[in-house]
Amino acid sequence: MSSWDTSREGDLRSLLNEWDPIGVADDVPDEYDCMLAPLLQQLRSGAGRSEIGEFLRHELEDHFGLDPLGLRPDEVAARVVDWWTSAGPAEEHSHA
């Protein structure tokens, strides 16, 4: 994995941990790492807010067993897409 990928994963992990829908990120900082690769893959494929929001809702319900109502998956999806857009082009090379 390139340092660029590692940096992107770290940034996305931070966004998910800020959201922290199950309230454990302070104690388990890698709790949401299961969502990193699928989210990055979707973002690289051009997924927008609605697709990311649907993915987050699905994860909340099916993976974490939570009711997404009140957990703001659409708001988080907007933050993720805005972060991805502002991070610049998805260059797949390492920075030495």
Biopython code that builds the backbone (N, CA, C, O; Angstrom):
import numpy as np
from Bio.PDB.StructureBuilder import StructureBuilder

atoms = [
    (1, "MET", "N", (0.853, -1.174, 0.000)),
    (1, "MET", "CA", (0.000, 0.000, 0.000)),
    (1, "MET", "C", (0.900, 1.239, 0.000)),
    (1, "MET", "O", (1.884, 1.297, 0.737)),
    (2, "SER", "N", (0.566, 2.202, -0.808)),
    (2, "SER", "CA", (1.384, 3.413, -0.872)),
    (2, "SER", "C", (1.124, 4.300, 0.341)),
    (2, "SER", "O", (0.120, 4.148, 1.037)),
    (3, "SER", "N", (2.041, 5.221, 0.577)),
    (3, "SER", "CA", (1.838, 6.151, 1.688)),
    (3, "SER", "C", (0.604, 7.008, 1.442)),
    (3, "SER", "O", (-0.066, 7.428, 2.385)),
    (4, "TRP", "N", (0.308, 7.265, 0.173)),
    (4, "TRP", "CA", (-0.899, 8.023, -0.162)),
    (4, "TRP", "C", (-2.137, 7.273, 0.317)),
    (4, "TRP", "O", (-3.030, 7.862, 0.928)),
    (5, "ASP", "N", (-2.188, 5.957, 0.035)),
    (5, "ASP", "CA", (-3.324, 5.155, 0.470)),
    (5, "ASP", "C", (-3.427, 5.142, 1.988)),
    (5, "ASP", "O", (-4.518, 5.263, 2.546)),
    (6, "THR", "N", (-2.289, 4.994, 2.652)),
    (6, "THR", "CA", (-2.275, 4.975, 4.104)),
    (6, "THR", "C", (-2.787, 6.294, 4.663)),
    (6, "THR", "O", (-3.538, 6.310, 5.638)),
    (7, "SER", "N", (-2.385, 7.390, 4.054)),
    (7, "SER", "CA", (-2.847, 8.708, 4.477)),
    (7, "SER", "C", (-4.357, 8.836, 4.278)),
    (7, "SER", "O", (-5.064, 9.332, 5.155)),
    (8, "ARG", "N", (-4.840, 8.393, 3.135)),
    (8, "ARG", "CA", (-6.278, 8.452, 2.859)),
    (8, "ARG", "C", (-7.047, 7.605, 3.866)),
    (8, "ARG", "O", (-8.075, 8.036, 4.388)),
    (9, "GLU", "N", (-6.550, 6.400, 4.137)),
    (9, "GLU", "CA", (-7.222, 5.546, 5.118)),
    (9, "GLU", "C", (-7.262, 6.214, 6.483)),
    (9, "GLU", "O", (-8.282, 6.166, 7.171)),
    (10, "GLY", "N", (-6.155, 6.836, 6.876)),
    (10, "GLY", "CA", (-6.104, 7.518, 8.170)),
    (10, "GLY", "C", (-7.096, 8.667, 8.246)),
    (10, "GLY", "O", (-7.763, 8.860, 9.262)),
    (11, "ASP", "N", (-7.186, 9.431, 7.157)),
    (11, "ASP", "CA", (-8.135, 10.546, 7.123)),
    (11, "ASP", "C", (-9.579, 10.043, 7.201)),
    (11, "ASP", "O", (-10.405, 10.601, 7.923)),
    (12, "LEU", "N", (-9.867, 8.982, 6.445)),
    (12, "LEU", "CA", (-11.217, 8.432, 6.457)),
    (12, "LEU", "C", (-11.524, 7.816, 7.825)),
    (12, "LEU", "O", (-12.637, 7.959, 8.330)),
    (13, "ARG", "N", (-10.553, 7.137, 8.424)),
    (13, "ARG", "CA", (-10.737, 6.586, 9.777)),
    (13, "ARG", "C", (-11.088, 7.714, 10.749)),
    (13, "ARG", "O", (-11.964, 7.551, 11.599)),
    (14, "SER", "N", (-10.413, 8.846, 10.627)),
    (14, "SER", "CA", (-10.702, 9.985, 11.505)),
    (14, "SER", "C", (-12.135, 10.471, 11.337)),
    (14, "SER", "O", (-12.811, 10.769, 12.322)),
    (15, "LEU", "N", (-12.601, 10.553, 10.089)),
    (15, "LEU", "CA", (-13.983, 10.975, 9.852)),
    (15, "LEU", "C", (-14.975, 10.000, 10.484)),
    (15, "LEU", "O", (-15.942, 10.416, 11.123)),
    (16, "LEU", "N", (-14.733, 8.712, 10.305)),
    (16, "LEU", "CA", (-15.637, 7.707, 10.866)),
    (16, "LEU", "C", (-15.593, 7.727, 12.391)),
    (16, "LEU", "O", (-16.622, 7.564, 13.047)),
    (17, "ASN", "N", (-14.410, 7.925, 12.952)),
    (17, "ASN", "CA", (-14.287, 7.969, 14.410)),
    (17, "ASN", "C", (-14.930, 9.226, 14.995)),
    (17, "ASN", "O", (-15.442, 9.189, 16.114)),
    (18, "GLU", "N", (-14.911, 10.331, 14.260)),
    (18, "GLU", "CA", (-15.619, 11.529, 14.710)),
    (18, "GLU", "C", (-17.123, 11.262, 14.751)),
    (18, "GLU", "O", (-17.817, 11.704, 15.667)),
    (19, "TRP", "N", (-17.612, 10.542, 13.757)),
    (19, "TRP", "CA", (-19.033, 10.178, 13.695)),
    (19, "TRP", "C", (-19.361, 9.225, 14.844)),
    (19, "TRP", "O", (-20.301, 9.462, 15.603)),
    (20, "ASP", "N", (-18.592, 8.159, 14.968)),
    (20, "ASP", "CA", (-18.663, 7.190, 16.065)),
    (20, "ASP", "C", (-20.092, 6.783, 16.426)),
    (20, "ASP", "O", (-20.547, 7.055, 17.537)),
    (21, "PRO", "N", (-20.804, 6.134, 15.501)),
    (21, "PRO", "CA", (-22.213, 5.830, 15.749)),
    (21, "PRO", "C", (-22.473, 4.878, 16.916)),
    (21, "PRO", "O", (-23.576, 4.880, 17.463)),
    (22, "ILE", "N", (-21.499, 4.071, 17.309)),
    (22, "ILE", "CA", (-21.739, 3.184, 18.453)),
    (22, "ILE", "C", (-21.026, 3.653, 19.710)),
    (22, "ILE", "O", (-21.126, 3.011, 20.756)),
    (23, "GLY", "N", (-20.305, 4.768, 19.619)),
    (23, "GLY", "CA", (-19.742, 5.399, 20.807)),
    (23, "GLY", "C", (-18.541, 4.701, 21.429)),
    (23, "GLY", "O", (-18.383, 4.707, 22.649)),
    (24, "VAL", "N", (-17.686, 4.094, 20.591)),
    (24, "VAL", "CA", (-16.531, 3.377, 21.149)),
    (24, "VAL", "C", (-15.188, 3.826, 20.585)),
    (24, "VAL", "O", (-14.153, 3.270, 20.954)),
    (25, "ALA", "N", (-15.182, 4.806, 19.711)),
    (25, "ALA", "CA", (-13.946, 5.170, 19.003)),
    (25, "ALA", "C", (-12.817, 5.588, 19.942)),
    (25, "ALA", "O", (-11.647, 5.368, 19.627)),
    (26, "ASP", "N", (-13.138, 6.179, 21.074)),
    (26, "ASP", "CA", (-12.081, 6.567, 22.005)),
    (26, "ASP", "C", (-11.354, 5.353, 22.564)),
    (26, "ASP", "O", (-10.157, 5.416, 22.842)),
    (27, "ASP", "N", (-12.073, 4.249, 22.728)),
    (27, "ASP", "CA", (-11.480, 3.032, 23.281)),
    (27, "ASP", "C", (-11.031, 2.049, 22.203)),
    (27, "ASP", "O", (-10.083, 1.292, 22.413)),
    (28, "VAL", "N", (-11.705, 2.054, 21.053)),
    (28, "VAL", "CA", (-11.415, 1.114, 19.970)),
    (28, "VAL", "C", (-11.275, 1.909, 18.668)),
    (28, "VAL", "O", (-12.217, 1.971, 17.879)),
    (29, "PRO", "N", (-10.100, 2.521, 18.438)),
    (29, "PRO", "CA", (-9.949, 3.421, 17.284)),
    (29, "PRO", "C", (-10.057, 2.740, 15.917)),
    (29, "PRO", "O", (-10.208, 3.424, 14.905)),
    (30, "ASP", "N", (-9.985, 1.407, 15.868)),
    (30, "ASP", "CA", (-10.112, 0.726, 14.585)),
    (30, "ASP", "C", (-11.482, 0.053, 14.409)),
    (30, "ASP", "O", (-11.651, -0.796, 13.534)),
    (31, "GLU", "N", (-12.448, 0.434, 15.237)),
    (31, "GLU", "CA", (-13.771, -0.189, 15.206)),
    (31, "GLU", "C", (-14.417, -0.110, 13.824)),
    (31, "GLU", "O", (-15.102, -1.045, 13.411)),
    (32, "TYR", "N", (-14.213, 0.971, 13.119)),
    (32, "TYR", "CA", (-14.902, 1.183, 11.842)),
    (32, "TYR", "C", (-14.012, 0.872, 10.637)),
    (32, "TYR", "O", (-14.374, 1.184, 9.502)),
    (33, "ASP", "N", (-12.852, 0.262, 10.879)),
    (33, "ASP", "CA", (-11.939, -0.058, 9.779)),
    (33, "ASP", "C", (-12.567, -0.999, 8.760)),
    (33, "ASP", "O", (-12.133, -1.038, 7.608)),
    (34, "CYS", "N", (-13.581, -1.759, 9.164)),
    (34, "CYS", "CA", (-14.272, -2.645, 8.230)),
    (34, "CYS", "C", (-14.940, -1.867, 7.095)),
    (34, "CYS", "O", (-15.262, -2.435, 6.052)),
    (35, "MET", "N", (-15.143, -0.574, 7.302)),
    (35, "MET", "CA", (-15.789, 0.253, 6.274)),
    (35, "MET", "C", (-14.778, 0.980, 5.386)),
    (35, "MET", "O", (-15.161, 1.529, 4.353)),
    (36, "LEU", "N", (-13.500, 0.996, 5.762)),
    (36, "LEU", "CA", (-12.514, 1.783, 5.020)),
    (36, "LEU", "C", (-12.373, 1.326, 3.572)),
    (36, "LEU", "O", (-12.577, 2.120, 2.654)),
    (37, "ALA", "N", (-12.032, 0.070, 3.355)),
    (37, "ALA", "CA", (-11.795, -0.414, 1.989)),
    (37, "ALA", "C", (-13.033, -0.276, 1.109)),
    (37, "ALA", "O", (-12.919, 0.216, -0.013)),
    (38, "PRO", "N", (-14.230, -0.699, 1.582)),
    (38, "PRO", "CA", (-15.405, -0.530, 0.722)),
    (38, "PRO", "C", (-15.714, 0.937, 0.411)),
    (38, "PRO", "O", (-16.106, 1.267, -0.708)),
    (39, "LEU", "N", (-15.540, 1.810, 1.398)),
    (39, "LEU", "CA", (-15.797, 3.235, 1.143)),
    (39, "LEU", "C", (-14.798, 3.794, 0.143)),
    (39, "LEU", "O", (-15.185, 4.497, -0.791)),
    (40, "LEU", "N", (-13.522, 3.492, 0.326)),
    (40, "LEU", "CA", (-12.514, 3.997, -0.614)),
    (40, "LEU", "C", (-12.761, 3.461, -2.017)),
    (40, "LEU", "O", (-12.600, 4.189, -2.996)),
    (41, "GLN", "N", (-13.151, 2.195, -2.121)),
    (41, "GLN", "CA", (-13.452, 1.619, -3.432)),
    (41, "GLN", "C", (-14.630, 2.349, -4.076)),
    (41, "GLN", "O", (-14.592, 2.671, -5.264)),
    (42, "GLN", "N", (-15.670, 2.607, -3.294)),
    (42, "GLN", "CA", (-16.826, 3.324, -3.835)),
    (42, "GLN", "C", (-16.450, 4.733, -4.255)),
    (42, "GLN", "O", (-16.866, 5.197, -5.316)),
    (43, "LEU", "N", (-15.671, 5.415, -3.438)),
    (43, "LEU", "CA", (-15.264, 6.781, -3.768)),
    (43, "LEU", "C", (-14.415, 6.799, -5.031)),
    (43, "LEU", "O", (-14.603, 7.658, -5.893)),
    (44, "ARG", "N", (-13.489, 5.866, -5.148)),
    (44, "ARG", "CA", (-12.653, 5.794, -6.362)),
    (44, "ARG", "C", (-13.488, 5.512, -7.602)),
    (44, "ARG", "O", (-13.117, 5.904, -8.709)),
    (45, "SER", "N", (-14.621, 4.829, -7.415)),
    (45, "SER", "CA", (-15.510, 4.504, -8.533)),
    (45, "SER", "C", (-16.477, 5.630, -8.851)),
    (45, "SER", "O", (-17.293, 5.513, -9.764)),
    (46, "GLY", "N", (-16.386, 6.733, -8.090)),
    (46, "GLY", "CA", (-17.228, 7.885, -8.379)),
    (46, "GLY", "C", (-18.540, 7.927, -7.630)),
    (46, "GLY", "O", (-19.434, 8.685, -8.004)),
    (47, "ALA", "N", (-18.683, 7.129, -6.576)),
    (47, "ALA", "CA", (-19.929, 7.142, -5.801)),
    (47, "ALA", "C", (-20.172, 8.526, -5.208)),
    (47, "ALA", "O", (-19.243, 9.220, -4.795)),
    (48, "GLY", "N", (-21.429, 8.901, -5.179)),
    (48, "GLY", "CA", (-21.815, 10.192, -4.620)),
    (48, "GLY", "C", (-22.424, 10.031, -3.245)),
    (48, "GLY", "O", (-22.364, 8.962, -2.637)),
    (49, "ARG", "N", (-23.011, 11.112, -2.771)),
    (49, "ARG", "CA", (-23.570, 11.136, -1.423)),
    (49, "ARG", "C", (-24.656, 10.087, -1.214)),
    (49, "ARG", "O", (-24.714, 9.459, -0.157)),
    (50, "SER", "N", (-25.507, 9.896, -2.199)),
    (50, "SER", "CA", (-26.604, 8.936, -2.001)),
    (50, "SER", "C", (-26.075, 7.514, -1.891)),
    (50, "SER", "O", (-26.550, 6.742, -1.058)),
    (51, "GLU", "N", (-25.088, 7.152, -2.729)),
    (51, "GLU", "CA", (-24.526, 5.803, -2.657)),
    (51, "GLU", "C", (-23.762, 5.585, -1.348)),
    (51, "GLU", "O", (-23.874, 4.528, -0.728)),
    (52, "ILE", "N", (-22.998, 6.573, -0.940)),
    (52, "ILE", "CA", (-22.247, 6.462, 0.311)),
    (52, "ILE", "C", (-23.218, 6.414, 1.493)),
    (52, "ILE", "O", (-23.024, 5.640, 2.430)),
    (53, "GLY", "N", (-24.250, 7.236, 1.444)),
    (53, "GLY", "CA", (-25.258, 7.223, 2.503)),
    (53, "GLY", "C", (-25.956, 5.874, 2.614)),
    (53, "GLY", "O", (-26.200, 5.382, 3.715)),
    (54, "GLU", "N", (-26.272, 5.287, 1.479)),
    (54, "GLU", "CA", (-26.914, 3.971, 1.480)),
    (54, "GLU", "C", (-25.969, 2.918, 2.058)),
    (54, "GLU", "O", (-26.401, 2.055, 2.823)),
    (55, "PHE", "N", (-24.698, 2.980, 1.703)),
    (55, "PHE", "CA", (-23.712, 2.050, 2.258)),
    (55, "PHE", "C", (-23.640, 2.191, 3.782)),
    (55, "PHE", "O", (-23.642, 1.195, 4.505)),
    (56, "LEU", "N", (-23.576, 3.439, 4.261)),
    (56, "LEU", "CA", (-23.491, 3.663, 5.705)),
    (56, "LEU", "C", (-24.741, 3.166, 6.430)),
    (56, "LEU", "O", (-24.645, 2.565, 7.500)),
    (57, "ARG", "N", (-25.918, 3.418, 5.843)),
    (57, "ARG", "CA", (-27.161, 2.914, 6.442)),
    (57, "ARG", "C", (-27.144, 1.394, 6.515)),
    (57, "ARG", "O", (-27.510, 0.807, 7.533)),
    (58, "HIS", "N", (-26.716, 0.767, 5.433)),
    (58, "HIS", "CA", (-26.636, -0.699, 5.388)),
    (58, "HIS", "C", (-25.685, -1.221, 6.466)),
    (58, "HIS", "O", (-26.013, -2.182, 7.163)),
    (59, "GLU", "N", (-24.527, -0.607, 6.608)),
    (59, "GLU", "CA", (-23.565, -1.028, 7.630)),
    (59, "GLU", "C", (-24.145, -0.869, 9.035)),
    (59, "GLU", "O", (-23.992, -1.753, 9.878)),
    (60, "LEU", "N", (-24.800, 0.245, 9.278)),
    (60, "LEU", "CA", (-25.401, 0.473, 10.595)),
    (60, "LEU", "C", (-26.411, -0.613, 10.930)),
    (60, "LEU", "O", (-26.421, -1.146, 12.039)),
    (61, "GLU", "N", (-27.262, -0.935, 9.957)),
    (61, "GLU", "CA", (-28.323, -1.914, 10.197)),
    (61, "GLU", "C", (-27.799, -3.344, 10.214)),
    (61, "GLU", "O", (-28.039, -4.087, 11.165)),
    (62, "ASP", "N", (-27.085, -3.728, 9.164)),
    (62, "ASP", "CA", (-26.729, -5.132, 8.980)),
    (62, "ASP", "C", (-25.456, -5.539, 9.707)),
    (62, "ASP", "O", (-25.369, -6.663, 10.201)),
    (63, "HIS", "N", (-24.483, -4.667, 9.784)),
    (63, "HIS", "CA", (-23.217, -5.033, 10.428)),
    (63, "HIS", "C", (-23.231, -4.723, 11.920)),
    (63, "HIS", "O", (-22.846, -5.555, 12.742)),
    (64, "PHE", "N", (-23.677, -3.523, 12.258)),
    (64, "PHE", "CA", (-23.642, -3.100, 13.657)),
    (64, "PHE", "C", (-24.954, -3.333, 14.397)),
    (64, "PHE", "O", (-25.004, -3.193, 15.619)),
    (65, "GLY", "N", (-26.026, -3.689, 13.669)),
    (65, "GLY", "CA", (-27.311, -3.972, 14.307)),
    (65, "GLY", "C", (-27.988, -2.754, 14.908)),
    (65, "GLY", "O", (-28.689, -2.856, 15.915)),
    (66, "LEU", "N", (-27.773, -1.592, 14.283)),
    (66, "LEU", "CA", (-28.331, -0.342, 14.803)),
    (66, "LEU", "C", (-29.438, 0.186, 13.903)),
    (66, "LEU", "O", (-29.485, -0.124, 12.713)),
    (67, "ASP", "N", (-30.314, 0.973, 14.471)),
    (67, "ASP", "CA", (-31.306, 1.708, 13.702)),
    (67, "ASP", "C", (-30.631, 3.006, 13.252)),
    (67, "ASP", "O", (-30.225, 3.808, 14.093)),
    (68, "PRO", "N", (-30.504, 3.228, 11.934)),
    (68, "PRO", "CA", (-29.797, 4.418, 11.462)),
    (68, "PRO", "C", (-30.504, 5.734, 11.765)),
    (68, "PRO", "O", (-29.895, 6.798, 11.659)),
    (69, "LEU", "N", (-31.787, 5.674, 12.141)),
    (69, "LEU", "CA", (-32.518, 6.888, 12.461)),
    (69, "LEU", "C", (-31.816, 7.623, 13.605)),
    (69, "LEU", "O", (-31.590, 7.056, 14.674)),
    (70, "GLY", "N", (-31.482, 8.865, 13.372)),
    (70, "GLY", "CA", (-30.800, 9.668, 14.381)),
    (70, "GLY", "C", (-29.283, 9.572, 14.332)),
    (70, "GLY", "O", (-28.597, 10.335, 15.012)),
    (71, "LEU", "N", (-28.745, 8.647, 13.539)),
    (71, "LEU", "CA", (-27.284, 8.495, 13.453)),
    (71, "LEU", "C", (-26.672, 9.260, 12.271)),
    (71, "LEU", "O", (-25.460, 9.214, 12.063)),
    (72, "ARG", "N", (-27.493, 9.947, 11.515)),
    (72, "ARG", "CA", (-27.078, 10.874, 10.465)),
    (72, "ARG", "C", (-26.193, 10.264, 9.369)),
    (72, "ARG", "O", (-25.176, 10.865, 9.022)),
    (73, "PRO", "N", (-26.535, 9.104, 8.815)),
    (73, "PRO", "CA", (-25.674, 8.557, 7.766)),
    (73, "PRO", "C", (-25.576, 9.460, 6.535)),
    (73, "PRO", "O", (-24.530, 9.502, 5.888)),
    (74, "ASP", "N", (-26.649, 10.182, 6.205)),
    (74, "ASP", "CA", (-26.595, 11.065, 5.038)),
    (74, "ASP", "C", (-25.674, 12.260, 5.279)),
    (74, "ASP", "O", (-24.957, 12.693, 4.377)),
    (75, "GLU", "N", (-25.700, 12.785, 6.499)),
    (75, "GLU", "CA", (-24.809, 13.894, 6.858)),
    (75, "GLU", "C", (-23.346, 13.434, 6.800)),
    (75, "GLU", "O", (-22.479, 14.154, 6.304)),
    (76, "VAL", "N", (-23.091, 12.249, 7.305)),
    (76, "VAL", "CA", (-21.728, 11.714, 7.281)),
    (76, "VAL", "C", (-21.309, 11.420, 5.841)),
    (76, "VAL", "O", (-20.159, 11.653, 5.470)),
    (77, "ALA", "N", (-22.229, 10.915, 5.039)),
    (77, "ALA", "CA", (-21.932, 10.665, 3.631)),
    (77, "ALA", "C", (-21.522, 11.961, 2.937)),
    (77, "ALA", "O", (-20.580, 11.965, 2.144)),
    (78, "ALA", "N", (-22.209, 13.046, 3.223)),
    (78, "ALA", "CA", (-21.854, 14.344, 2.639)),
    (78, "ALA", "C", (-20.450, 14.757, 3.067)),
    (78, "ALA", "O", (-19.672, 15.249, 2.250)),
    (79, "ARG", "N", (-20.125, 14.559, 4.340)),
    (79, "ARG", "CA", (-18.782, 14.911, 4.834)),
    (79, "ARG", "C", (-17.715, 14.063, 4.150)),
    (79, "ARG", "O", (-16.656, 14.571, 3.778)),
    (80, "VAL", "N", (-17.995, 12.766, 3.984)),
    (80, "VAL", "CA", (-17.032, 11.865, 3.349)),
    (80, "VAL", "C", (-16.801, 12.272, 1.894)),
    (80, "VAL", "O", (-15.659, 12.347, 1.442)),
    (81, "VAL", "N", (-17.877, 12.532, 1.169)),
    (81, "VAL", "CA", (-17.750, 12.916, -0.243)),
    (81, "VAL", "C", (-17.056, 14.273, -0.364)),
    (81, "VAL", "O", (-16.215, 14.456, -1.244)),
    (82, "ASP", "N", (-17.395, 15.217, 0.500)),
    (82, "ASP", "CA", (-16.725, 16.524, 0.473)),
    (82, "ASP", "C", (-15.233, 16.375, 0.766)),
    (82, "ASP", "O", (-14.406, 17.012, 0.114)),
    (83, "TRP", "N", (-14.887, 15.534, 1.746)),
    (83, "TRP", "CA", (-13.481, 15.275, 2.067)),
    (83, "TRP", "C", (-12.779, 14.673, 0.860)),
    (83, "TRP", "O", (-11.680, 15.102, 0.507)),
    (84, "TRP", "N", (-13.393, 13.695, 0.227)),
    (84, "TRP", "CA", (-12.791, 13.017, -0.923)),
    (84, "TRP", "C", (-12.558, 14.011, -2.060)),
    (84, "TRP", "O", (-11.503, 14.006, -2.693)),
    (85, "THR", "N", (-13.536, 14.849, -2.308)),
    (85, "THR", "CA", (-13.434, 15.835, -3.387)),
    (85, "THR", "C", (-12.330, 16.851, -3.092)),
    (85, "THR", "O", (-11.564, 17.210, -3.987)),
    (86, "SER", "N", (-12.245, 17.311, -1.855)),
    (86, "SER", "CA", (-11.254, 18.324, -1.495)),
    (86, "SER", "C", (-9.847, 17.745, -1.383)),
    (86, "SER", "O", (-8.870, 18.493, -1.423)),
    (87, "ALA", "N", (-9.731, 16.427, -1.245)),
    (87, "ALA", "CA", (-8.419, 15.796, -1.116)),
    (87, "ALA", "C", (-7.665, 15.771, -2.437)),
    (87, "ALA", "O", (-6.466, 15.493, -2.462)),
    (88, "GLY", "N", (-8.349, 16.057, -3.522)),
    (88, "GLY", "CA", (-7.674, 16.124, -4.806)),
    (88, "GLY", "C", (-7.774, 14.825, -5.578)),
    (88, "GLY", "O", (-8.439, 13.881, -5.151)),
    (89, "PRO", "N", (-7.099, 14.787, -6.730)),
    (89, "PRO", "CA", (-7.186, 13.606, -7.590)),
    (89, "PRO", "C", (-6.633, 12.368, -6.885)),
    (89, "PRO", "O", (-5.699, 12.444, -6.087)),
    (90, "ALA", "N", (-7.231, 11.249, -7.201)),
    (90, "ALA", "CA", (-6.841, 9.984, -6.572)),
    (90, "ALA", "C", (-5.609, 9.405, -7.271)),
    (90, "ALA", "O", (-5.719, 8.517, -8.116)),
    (91, "GLU", "N", (-4.465, 9.912, -6.910)),
    (91, "GLU", "CA", (-3.220, 9.411, -7.475)),
    (91, "GLU", "C", (-2.804, 8.170, -6.706)),
    (91, "GLU", "O", (-2.799, 8.165, -5.475)),
    (92, "GLU", "N", (-2.462, 7.137, -7.421)),
    (92, "GLU", "CA", (-2.098, 5.872, -6.794)),
    (92, "GLU", "C", (-0.576, 5.682, -6.861)),
    (92, "GLU", "O", (-0.094, 4.719, -7.457)),
    (93, "HIS", "N", (0.158, 6.586, -6.260)),
    (93, "HIS", "CA", (1.602, 6.405, -6.193)),
    (93, "HIS", "C", (2.067, 6.750, -4.799)),
    (93, "HIS", "O", (1.368, 7.417, -4.036)),
    (94, "SER", "N", (3.253, 6.286, -4.482)),
    (94, "SER", "CA", (3.743, 6.574, -3.131)),
    (94, "SER", "C", (4.628, 7.813, -3.164)),
    (94, "SER", "O", (5.235, 8.154, -4.179)),
    (95, "HIS", "N", (4.673, 8.462, -2.022)),
    (95, "HIS", "CA", (5.509, 9.631, -1.845)),
    (95, "HIS", "C", (6.731, 9.217, -1.060)),
    (95, "HIS", "O", (6.633, 8.876, 0.119)),
    (96, "ALA", "N", (7.871, 9.244, -1.698)),
    (96, "ALA", "CA", (9.094, 8.767, -1.040)),
    (96, "ALA", "C", (9.688, 9.822, -0.140)),
    (96, "ALA", "O", (10.719, 9.587, 0.490)),
]
sb = StructureBuilder()
sb.init_structure("model")
sb.init_model(0)
sb.init_chain("A")
sb.init_seg("    ")
for serial, (resi, resn, name, xyz) in enumerate(atoms, 1):
    if name == "N":
        sb.init_residue(resn, " ", resi, " ")
    sb.init_atom(name, np.array(xyz, "f"), 0.0, 1.0, " ", f" {name:<3s}", serial, name[0])
structure = sb.get_structure()
